Amino acid sequence: MKGYIGEFEELVLLTIASLSENAYGVAIKEDIEKRSDRTISVGALHSTITRLEEKGLIKSWLGEPTQERGGKRKRYFELTHQGKLSLHHMKDLRDELWKLSKATLSLTK
């Protein structure tokens, strides 16, 4: 894997994957906030999305204008093949570390 993805980048990538064809800015923000029980700023999400696009992990396109948005178009996102590879690498790494630390992470006494 080229480069490292941080925790928030991983959350954004996984959220884009889970939202599928409904992965656009507001939906991504709301989904992350709901699932993680934390508030994120639009700026933090925007800069993360920009960084993920620059790394080649996601791609975007503009949808059709809608009346409910006053003729504005939504920007949709999807994972690239490299984005999927990066997520699989992170999952493998986490799984390996969880297995290695299983005994010391036990919550039972």
C-alpha positions in Angstrom: 0.0 0.0 0.0 1.3 3.4 -0.9 1.0 5.8 2.0 -0.9 5.6 5.2 -4.6 6.3 5.8 -5.6 7.8 9.1 -8.6 6.9 11.3 -10.9 9.6 9.9 -9.9 8.8 6.3 -10.7 5.2 6.9 -14.1 6.2 8.3 -14.8 8.3 5.3 -13.8 5.5 2.9 -15.9 2.9 4.7 -18.9 5.3 4.8 -18.6 6.0 1.0 -18.5 2.2 0.4 -21.5 1.6 2.7 -23.6 4.4 1.1 -22.9 3.2 -2.4 -24.7 5.3 -5.0 -25.9 7.7 -2.2 -22.4 8.8 -1.2 -22.4 12.6 -1.3 -21.2 15.2 1.2 -24.2 15.7 3.5 -25.0 12.0 3.5 -21.4 11.0 4.4 -21.3 13.6 7.2 -24.6 12.6 8.7 -23.8 8.9 8.5 -20.4 9.3 10.2 -22.0 11.5 12.9 -24.8 9.0 13.6 -22.5 5.9 13.7 -19.6 7.5 15.6 -21.7 9.7 17.9 -19.4 12.6 17.2 -19.8 15.9 15.4 -17.6 16.6 12.4 -17.2 19.9 10.6 -17.9 20.3 6.9 -14.4 21.7 6.5 -12.8 18.6 8.1 -14.8 16.3 5.8 -14.1 18.5 2.7 -10.3 18.5 3.3 -10.3 14.7 3.9 -12.3 14.1 0.7 -9.9 16.3 -1.2 -6.9 14.4 0.3 -8.5 11.0 -0.6 -9.0 12.1 -4.2 -5.4 13.4 -4.4 -4.2 10.0 -3.1 -6.3 8.3 -5.8 -8.5 6.4 -3.3 -11.8 7.9 -4.4 -13.2 9.6 -7.4 -16.1 12.0 -7.8 -18.6 13.3 -10.3 -21.5 15.7 -10.3 -25.1 14.5 -10.4 -28.0 16.1 -12.1 -29.4 19.4 -10.8 -32.5 19.0 -8.6 -35.3 21.4 -7.8 -35.0 20.7 -4.1 -31.4 22.0 -4.1 -32.4 25.1 -6.1 -30.8 23.7 -9.3 -27.6 22.8 -7.6 -25.9 19.5 -8.4 -24.6 17.0 -5.7 -21.0 15.7 -5.9 -21.0 11.9 -5.5 -18.1 9.8 -4.5 -17.0 6.2 -5.0 -13.9 4.2 -4.1 -11.3 3.5 -6.7 -9.6 0.1 -6.9 -6.7 1.6 -4.9 -9.1 2.8 -2.3 -10.5 -0.7 -1.9 -7.0 -2.1 -1.6 -6.1 0.4 1.0 -9.1 -0.5 3.1 -8.4 -4.3 2.8 -4.8 -3.6 3.9 -5.9 -1.7 6.9 -8.4 -4.4 7.8 -5.8 -7.1 7.5 -3.4 -5.1 9.7 -6.0 -4.5 12.3 -7.1 -8.1 12.3 -3.5 -9.3 12.7 -3.0 -6.9 15.6 -6.2 -7.9 17.3 -5.2 -11.6 17.1 -1.8 -10.8 18.6 -3.2 -8.7 21.4 -6.2 -10.9 22.2 -5.0 -12.0 25.6 -4.0 -8.6 26.8 -7.3 -7.0 25.6 -9.6 -9.3 27.4 -12.2 -7.5 29.4 -12.8 -10.4 31.8 -10.7 -10.6 34.9 
